[in-house]
Amino acid sequence: MKDLITYIAKALVDKPEEVKVTEIVGDQTSVLELKVAKEDLGKVIGKQGRTARAMRTLLSASSAKIRKRTVLEIVEE
């Protein structure tokens, strides 16, 4: 899951070296925190949140295969 979000985020931003994904694992749910450069934040969120929603949809589809809930949080610094 972490690799999937990292790959997508690096493809979207201008500064891929500043993409950081942190995984917090729980019993039933995992949380992925995505941090990008401040100027790339809009590219990751997208117009009216469409890009972020698409990333969350891909994440939930791939996490359904392993029967675990995964949440994506985009963190502002």
Jmol script that loads the backbone (N, CA, C; Angstrom):
load data "model"
ATOM      1  N   MET A   1       0.818  -1.185   0.000  1.00  0.00           N
ATOM      2  CA  MET A   1       0.000   0.000   0.000  1.00  0.00           C
ATOM      3  C   MET A   1       0.872   1.263   0.000  1.00  0.00           C
ATOM      4  N   LYS A   2       1.873   1.235   0.852  1.00  0.00           N
ATOM      5  CA  LYS A   2       2.769   2.384   0.968  1.00  0.00           C
ATOM      6  C   LYS A   2       3.481   2.654  -0.363  1.00  0.00           C
ATOM      7  N   ASP A   3       3.913   1.589  -1.023  1.00  0.00           N
ATOM      8  CA  ASP A   3       4.604   1.739  -2.303  1.00  0.00           C
ATOM      9  C   ASP A   3       3.682   2.305  -3.378  1.00  0.00           C
ATOM     10  N   LEU A   4       2.427   1.904  -3.353  1.00  0.00           N
ATOM     11  CA  LEU A   4       1.454   2.392  -4.326  1.00  0.00           C
ATOM     12  C   LEU A   4       1.261   3.899  -4.202  1.00  0.00           C
ATOM     13  N   ILE A   5       1.047   4.381  -2.985  1.00  0.00           N
ATOM     14  CA  ILE A   5       0.833   5.814  -2.762  1.00  0.00           C
ATOM     15  C   ILE A   5       2.103   6.596  -3.072  1.00  0.00           C
ATOM     16  N   THR A   6       3.261   6.059  -2.701  1.00  0.00           N
ATOM     17  CA  THR A   6       4.530   6.718  -3.004  1.00  0.00           C
ATOM     18  C   THR A   6       4.714   6.867  -4.510  1.00  0.00           C
ATOM     19  N   TYR A   7       4.441   5.820  -5.251  1.00  0.00           N
ATOM     20  CA  TYR A   7       4.596   5.829  -6.705  1.00  0.00           C
ATOM     21  C   TYR A   7       3.672   6.874  -7.351  1.00  0.00           C
ATOM     22  N   ILE A   8       2.409   6.885  -6.938  1.00  0.00           N
ATOM     23  CA  ILE A   8       1.440   7.827  -7.508  1.00  0.00           C
ATOM     24  C   ILE A   8       1.824   9.262  -7.164  1.00  0.00           C
ATOM     25  N   ALA A   9       2.170   9.506  -5.907  1.00  0.00           N
ATOM     26  CA  ALA A   9       2.496  10.867  -5.474  1.00  0.00           C
ATOM     27  C   ALA A   9       3.744  11.390  -6.181  1.00  0.00           C
ATOM     28  N   LYS A  10       4.756  10.560  -6.332  1.00  0.00           N
ATOM     29  CA  LYS A  10       5.984  10.995  -7.007  1.00  0.00           C
ATOM     30  C   LYS A  10       5.733  11.325  -8.475  1.00  0.00           C
ATOM     31  N   ALA A  11       4.777  10.651  -9.094  1.00  0.00           N
ATOM     32  CA  ALA A  11       4.442  10.932 -10.489  1.00  0.00           C
ATOM     33  C   ALA A  11       3.702  12.266 -10.642  1.00  0.00           C
ATOM     34  N   LEU A  12       3.038  12.712  -9.581  1.00  0.00           N
ATOM     35  CA  LEU A  12       2.224  13.923  -9.655  1.00  0.00           C
ATOM     36  C   LEU A  12       2.987  15.213  -9.352  1.00  0.00           C
ATOM     37  N   VAL A  13       4.004  15.140  -8.508  1.00  0.00           N
ATOM     38  CA  VAL A  13       4.632  16.350  -7.974  1.00  0.00           C
ATOM     39  C   VAL A  13       5.852  16.790  -8.777  1.00  0.00           C
ATOM     40  N   ASP A  14       6.282  18.046  -8.514  1.00  0.00           N
ATOM     41  CA  ASP A  14       7.493  18.576  -9.138  1.00  0.00           C
ATOM     42  C   ASP A  14       8.753  18.186  -8.371  1.00  0.00           C
ATOM     43  N   LYS A  15       8.613  17.958  -7.066  1.00  0.00           N
ATOM     44  CA  LYS A  15       9.753  17.588  -6.216  1.00  0.00           C
ATOM     45  C   LYS A  15       9.527  16.187  -5.629  1.00  0.00           C
ATOM     46  N   PRO A  16       9.778  15.148  -6.427  1.00  0.00           N
ATOM     47  CA  PRO A  16       9.515  13.784  -5.925  1.00  0.00           C
ATOM     48  C   PRO A  16      10.414  13.376  -4.759  1.00  0.00           C
ATOM     49  N   GLU A  17      11.556  14.032  -4.613  1.00  0.00           N
ATOM     50  CA  GLU A  17      12.451  13.674  -3.508  1.00  0.00           C
ATOM     51  C   GLU A  17      11.877  14.093  -2.146  1.00  0.00           C
ATOM     52  N   GLU A  18      10.870  14.968  -2.141  1.00  0.00           N
ATOM     53  CA  GLU A  18      10.271  15.422  -0.886  1.00  0.00           C
ATOM     54  C   GLU A  18       8.991  14.663  -0.527  1.00  0.00           C
ATOM     55  N   VAL A  19       8.675  13.638  -1.274  1.00  0.00           N
ATOM     56  CA  VAL A  19       7.498  12.813  -0.974  1.00  0.00           C
ATOM     57  C   VAL A  19       7.865  11.838   0.141  1.00  0.00           C
ATOM     58  N   LYS A  20       7.069  11.854   1.208  1.00  0.00           N
ATOM     59  CA  LYS A  20       7.294  10.935   2.325  1.00  0.00           C
ATOM     60  C   LYS A  20       5.959  10.298   2.693  1.00  0.00           C
ATOM     61  N   VAL A  21       5.966   8.987   2.783  1.00  0.00           N
ATOM     62  CA  VAL A  21       4.771   8.252   3.194  1.00  0.00           C
ATOM     63  C   VAL A  21       5.106   7.464   4.449  1.00  0.00           C
ATOM     64  N   THR A  22       4.334   7.707   5.498  1.00  0.00           N
ATOM     65  CA  THR A  22       4.525   7.025   6.768  1.00  0.00           C
ATOM     66  C   THR A  22       3.319   6.128   7.021  1.00  0.00           C
ATOM     67  N   GLU A  23       3.585   4.891   7.402  1.00  0.00           N
ATOM     68  CA  GLU A  23       2.500   3.941   7.659  1.00  0.00           C
ATOM     69  C   GLU A  23       2.367   3.687   9.155  1.00  0.00           C
ATOM     70  N   ILE A  24       1.147   3.859   9.645  1.00  0.00           N
ATOM     71  CA  ILE A  24       0.827   3.569  11.038  1.00  0.00           C
ATOM     72  C   ILE A  24      -0.118   2.375  11.016  1.00  0.00           C
ATOM     73  N   VAL A  25       0.345   1.251  11.540  1.00  0.00           N
ATOM     74  CA  VAL A  25      -0.397  -0.001  11.444  1.00  0.00           C
ATOM     75  C   VAL A  25      -1.168  -0.261  12.729  1.00  0.00           C
ATOM     76  N   GLY A  26      -2.445  -0.602  12.555  1.00  0.00           N
ATOM     77  CA  GLY A  26      -3.290  -0.994  13.672  1.00  0.00           C
ATOM     78  C   GLY A  26      -3.795  -2.402  13.447  1.00  0.00           C
ATOM     79  N   ASP A  27      -4.714  -2.863  14.301  1.00  0.00           N
ATOM     80  CA  ASP A  27      -5.248  -4.222  14.165  1.00  0.00           C
ATOM     81  C   ASP A  27      -6.097  -4.367  12.902  1.00  0.00           C
ATOM     82  N   GLN A  28      -7.080  -3.509  12.749  1.00  0.00           N
ATOM     83  CA  GLN A  28      -7.989  -3.583  11.609  1.00  0.00           C
ATOM     84  C   GLN A  28      -7.714  -2.512  10.556  1.00  0.00           C
ATOM     85  N   THR A  29      -7.083  -1.417  10.978  1.00  0.00           N
ATOM     86  CA  THR A  29      -6.914  -0.261  10.098  1.00  0.00           C
ATOM     87  C   THR A  29      -5.464   0.182  10.062  1.00  0.00           C
ATOM     88  N   SER A  30      -5.027   0.568   8.873  1.00  0.00           N
ATOM     89  CA  SER A  30      -3.714   1.191   8.713  1.00  0.00           C
ATOM     90  C   SER A  30      -3.929   2.620   8.225  1.00  0.00           C
ATOM     91  N   VAL A  31      -3.077   3.521   8.668  1.00  0.00           N
ATOM     92  CA  VAL A  31      -3.148   4.913   8.238  1.00  0.00           C
ATOM     93  C   VAL A  31      -1.868   5.235   7.486  1.00  0.00           C
ATOM     94  N   LEU A  32      -2.012   5.779   6.286  1.00  0.00           N
ATOM     95  CA  LEU A  32      -0.875   6.235   5.510  1.00  0.00           C
ATOM     96  C   LEU A  32      -0.883   7.757   5.514  1.00  0.00           C
ATOM     97  N   GLU A  33       0.200   8.341   6.034  1.00  0.00           N
ATOM     98  CA  GLU A  33       0.332   9.792   6.050  1.00  0.00           C
ATOM     99  C   GLU A  33       1.226  10.207   4.901  1.00  0.00           C
ATOM    100  N   LEU A  34       0.706  11.045   4.016  1.00  0.00           N
ATOM    101  CA  LEU A  34       1.436  11.513   2.844  1.00  0.00           C
ATOM    102  C   LEU A  34       1.864  12.949   3.063  1.00  0.00           C
ATOM    103  N   LYS A  35       3.173  13.176   2.980  1.00  0.00           N
ATOM    104  CA  LYS A  35       3.725  14.530   3.101  1.00  0.00           C
ATOM    105  C   LYS A  35       4.440  14.867   1.808  1.00  0.00           C
ATOM    106  N   VAL A  36       4.123  16.052   1.260  1.00  0.00           N
ATOM    107  CA  VAL A  36       4.781  16.538   0.047  1.00  0.00           C
ATOM    108  C   VAL A  36       5.220  17.973   0.290  1.00  0.00           C
ATOM    109  N   ALA A  37       6.010  18.514  -0.641  1.00  0.00           N
ATOM    110  CA  ALA A  37       6.423  19.908  -0.550  1.00  0.00           C
ATOM    111  C   ALA A  37       5.181  20.802  -0.590  1.00  0.00           C
ATOM    112  N   LYS A  38       5.264  21.934   0.083  1.00  0.00           N
ATOM    113  CA  LYS A  38       4.113  22.826   0.200  1.00  0.00           C
ATOM    114  C   LYS A  38       3.565  23.252  -1.164  1.00  0.00           C
ATOM    115  N   GLU A  39       4.470  23.516  -2.104  1.00  0.00           N
ATOM    116  CA  GLU A  39       4.022  23.960  -3.430  1.00  0.00           C
ATOM    117  C   GLU A  39       3.406  22.828  -4.257  1.00  0.00           C
ATOM    118  N   ASP A  40       3.589  21.577  -3.852  1.00  0.00           N
ATOM    119  CA  ASP A  40       3.018  20.434  -4.554  1.00  0.00           C
ATOM    120  C   ASP A  40       1.715  19.938  -3.929  1.00  0.00           C
ATOM    121  N   LEU A  41       1.316  20.545  -2.839  1.00  0.00           N
ATOM    122  CA  LEU A  41       0.132  20.093  -2.118  1.00  0.00           C
ATOM    123  C   LEU A  41      -1.117  20.150  -2.996  1.00  0.00           C
ATOM    124  N   GLY A  42      -1.266  21.206  -3.768  1.00  0.00           N
ATOM    125  CA  GLY A  42      -2.426  21.349  -4.641  1.00  0.00           C
ATOM    126  C   GLY A  42      -2.486  20.283  -5.718  1.00  0.00           C
ATOM    127  N   LYS A  43      -1.332  19.854  -6.193  1.00  0.00           N
ATOM    128  CA  LYS A  43      -1.290  18.819  -7.232  1.00  0.00           C
ATOM    129  C   LYS A  43      -1.729  17.471  -6.683  1.00  0.00           C
ATOM    130  N   VAL A  44      -1.397  17.201  -5.429  1.00  0.00           N
ATOM    131  CA  VAL A  44      -1.765  15.922  -4.814  1.00  0.00           C
ATOM    132  C   VAL A  44      -3.254  15.915  -4.453  1.00  0.00           C
ATOM    133  N   ILE A  45      -3.767  17.054  -4.007  1.00  0.00           N
ATOM    134  CA  ILE A  45      -5.184  17.128  -3.645  1.00  0.00           C
ATOM    135  C   ILE A  45      -6.059  17.197  -4.896  1.00  0.00           C
ATOM    136  N   GLY A  46      -5.652  17.999  -5.865  1.00  0.00           N
ATOM    137  CA  GLY A  46      -6.403  18.103  -7.113  1.00  0.00           C
ATOM    138  C   GLY A  46      -7.570  19.063  -7.017  1.00  0.00           C
ATOM    139  N   LYS A  47      -8.172  19.297  -8.154  1.00  0.00           N
ATOM    140  CA  LYS A  47      -9.312  20.206  -8.225  1.00  0.00           C
ATOM    141  C   LYS A  47     -10.493  19.597  -7.487  1.00  0.00           C
ATOM    142  N   GLN A  48     -10.980  20.309  -6.490  1.00  0.00           N
ATOM    143  CA  GLN A  48     -12.076  19.873  -5.619  1.00  0.00           C
ATOM    144  C   GLN A  48     -11.809  18.510  -4.981  1.00  0.00           C
ATOM    145  N   GLY A  49     -10.521  18.180  -4.789  1.00  0.00           N
ATOM    146  CA  GLY A  49     -10.150  16.948  -4.104  1.00  0.00           C
ATOM    147  C   GLY A  49     -10.258  15.696  -4.953  1.00  0.00           C
ATOM    148  N   ARG A  50     -10.360  15.858  -6.264  1.00  0.00           N
ATOM    149  CA  ARG A  50     -10.550  14.689  -7.132  1.00  0.00           C
ATOM    150  C   ARG A  50      -9.355  13.755  -7.148  1.00  0.00           C
ATOM    151  N   THR A  51      -8.170  14.300  -7.183  1.00  0.00           N
ATOM    152  CA  THR A  51      -6.969  13.449  -7.213  1.00  0.00           C
ATOM    153  C   THR A  51      -6.825  12.677  -5.903  1.00  0.00           C
ATOM    154  N   ALA A  52      -7.038  13.373  -4.789  1.00  0.00           N
ATOM    155  CA  ALA A  52      -6.959  12.708  -3.482  1.00  0.00           C
ATOM    156  C   ALA A  52      -8.025  11.626  -3.366  1.00  0.00           C
ATOM    157  N   ARG A  53      -9.222  11.898  -3.859  1.00  0.00           N
ATOM    158  CA  ARG A  53     -10.302  10.910  -3.818  1.00  0.00           C
ATOM    159  C   ARG A  53      -9.958   9.690  -4.668  1.00  0.00           C
ATOM    160  N   ALA A  54      -9.353   9.924  -5.831  1.00  0.00           N
ATOM    161  CA  ALA A  54      -8.955   8.811  -6.701  1.00  0.00           C
ATOM    162  C   ALA A  54      -7.880   7.949  -6.031  1.00  0.00           C
ATOM    163  N   MET A  55      -6.924   8.607  -5.369  1.00  0.00           N
ATOM    164  CA  MET A  55      -5.885   7.858  -4.652  1.00  0.00           C
ATOM    165  C   MET A  55      -6.500   7.034  -3.524  1.00  0.00           C
ATOM    166  N   ARG A  56      -7.467   7.606  -2.819  1.00  0.00           N
ATOM    167  CA  ARG A  56      -8.134   6.875  -1.737  1.00  0.00           C
ATOM    168  C   ARG A  56      -8.937   5.696  -2.275  1.00  0.00           C
ATOM    169  N   THR A  57      -9.556   5.870  -3.443  1.00  0.00           N
ATOM    170  CA  THR A  57     -10.318   4.786  -4.057  1.00  0.00           C
ATOM    171  C   THR A  57      -9.406   3.629  -4.438  1.00  0.00           C
ATOM    172  N   LEU A  58      -8.264   3.941  -5.061  1.00  0.00           N
ATOM    173  CA  LEU A  58      -7.295   2.893  -5.403  1.00  0.00           C
ATOM    174  C   LEU A  58      -6.790   2.185  -4.154  1.00  0.00           C
ATOM    175  N   LEU A  59      -6.546   2.962  -3.108  1.00  0.00           N
ATOM    176  CA  LEU A  59      -6.051   2.401  -1.856  1.00  0.00           C
ATOM    177  C   LEU A  59      -7.080   1.473  -1.219  1.00  0.00           C
ATOM    178  N   SER A  60      -8.337   1.883  -1.207  1.00  0.00           N
ATOM    179  CA  SER A  60      -9.363   1.036  -0.594  1.00  0.00           C
ATOM    180  C   SER A  60      -9.605  -0.232  -1.414  1.00  0.00           C
ATOM    181  N   ALA A  61      -9.498  -0.128  -2.734  1.00  0.00           N
ATOM    182  CA  ALA A  61      -9.667  -1.312  -3.578  1.00  0.00           C
ATOM    183  C   ALA A  61      -8.543  -2.314  -3.354  1.00  0.00           C
ATOM    184  N   SER A  62      -7.321  -1.820  -3.263  1.00  0.00           N
ATOM    185  CA  SER A  62      -6.202  -2.745  -3.061  1.00  0.00           C
ATOM    186  C   SER A  62      -6.159  -3.281  -1.626  1.00  0.00           C
ATOM    187  N   SER A  63      -6.626  -2.510  -0.668  1.00  0.00           N
ATOM    188  CA  SER A  63      -6.630  -3.007   0.712  1.00  0.00           C
ATOM    189  C   SER A  63      -7.791  -3.965   0.960  1.00  0.00           C
ATOM    190  N   ALA A  64      -8.823  -3.908   0.133  1.00  0.00           N
ATOM    191  CA  ALA A  64      -9.940  -4.843   0.278  1.00  0.00           C
ATOM    192  C   ALA A  64      -9.496  -6.269  -0.020  1.00  0.00           C
ATOM    193  N   LYS A  65      -8.505  -6.404  -0.880  1.00  0.00           N
ATOM    194  CA  LYS A  65      -7.997  -7.745  -1.209  1.00  0.00           C
ATOM    195  C   LYS A  65      -7.390  -8.439   0.005  1.00  0.00           C
ATOM    196  N   ILE A  66      -6.751  -7.651   0.875  1.00  0.00           N
ATOM    197  CA  ILE A  66      -6.142  -8.248   2.061  1.00  0.00           C
ATOM    198  C   ILE A  66      -7.045  -8.118   3.292  1.00  0.00           C
ATOM    199  N   ARG A  67      -8.274  -7.656   3.060  1.00  0.00           N
ATOM    200  CA  ARG A  67      -9.292  -7.521   4.107  1.00  0.00           C
ATOM    201  C   ARG A  67      -8.826  -6.663   5.275  1.00  0.00           C
ATOM    202  N   LYS A  68      -8.289  -5.517   4.920  1.00  0.00           N
ATOM    203  CA  LYS A  68      -7.851  -4.564   5.923  1.00  0.00           C
ATOM    204  C   LYS A  68      -8.216  -3.170   5.438  1.00  0.00           C
ATOM    205  N   ARG A  69      -8.631  -2.308   6.326  1.00  0.00           N
ATOM    206  CA  ARG A  69      -9.009  -0.952   5.959  1.00  0.00           C
ATOM    207  C   ARG A  69      -7.772  -0.067   6.007  1.00  0.00           C
ATOM    208  N   THR A  70      -7.578   0.717   4.963  1.00  0.00           N
ATOM    209  CA  THR A  70      -6.441   1.619   4.898  1.00  0.00           C
ATOM    210  C   THR A  70      -6.946   3.030   4.613  1.00  0.00           C
ATOM    211  N   VAL A  71      -6.458   3.987   5.394  1.00  0.00           N
ATOM    212  CA  VAL A  71      -6.888   5.381   5.277  1.00  0.00           C
ATOM    213  C   VAL A  71      -5.703   6.220   4.832  1.00  0.00           C
ATOM    214  N   LEU A  72      -5.945   7.146   3.906  1.00  0.00           N
ATOM    215  CA  LEU A  72      -4.911   8.061   3.442  1.00  0.00           C
ATOM    216  C   LEU A  72      -5.148   9.435   4.028  1.00  0.00           C
ATOM    217  N   GLU A  73      -4.136   9.960   4.706  1.00  0.00           N
ATOM    218  CA  GLU A  73      -4.185  11.320   5.221  1.00  0.00           C
ATOM    219  C   GLU A  73      -3.100  12.126   4.531  1.00  0.00           C
ATOM    220  N   ILE A  74      -3.497  13.261   3.963  1.00  0.00           N
ATOM    221  CA  ILE A  74      -2.533  14.162   3.337  1.00  0.00           C
ATOM    222  C   ILE A  74      -2.207  15.228   4.370  1.00  0.00           C
ATOM    223  N   VAL A  75      -0.938  15.268   4.788  1.00  0.00           N
ATOM    224  CA  VAL A  75      -0.512  16.114   5.897  1.00  0.00           C
ATOM    225  C   VAL A  75       0.100  17.406   5.367  1.00  0.00           C
ATOM    226  N   GLU A  76      -0.382  18.519   5.894  1.00  0.00           N
ATOM    227  CA  GLU A  76       0.202  19.826   5.575  1.00  0.00           C
ATOM    228  C   GLU A  76       1.288  20.137   6.585  1.00  0.00           C
ATOM    229  N   GLU A  77       2.375  20.689   6.097  1.00  0.00           N
ATOM    230  CA  GLU A  77       3.450  21.068   7.027  1.00  0.00           C
ATOM    231  C   GLU A  77       3.547  22.557   7.135  1.00  0.00           C
TER     232      GLU A  77
END
end "model"
wireframe off; spacefill off
backbone 0.3
color backbone group
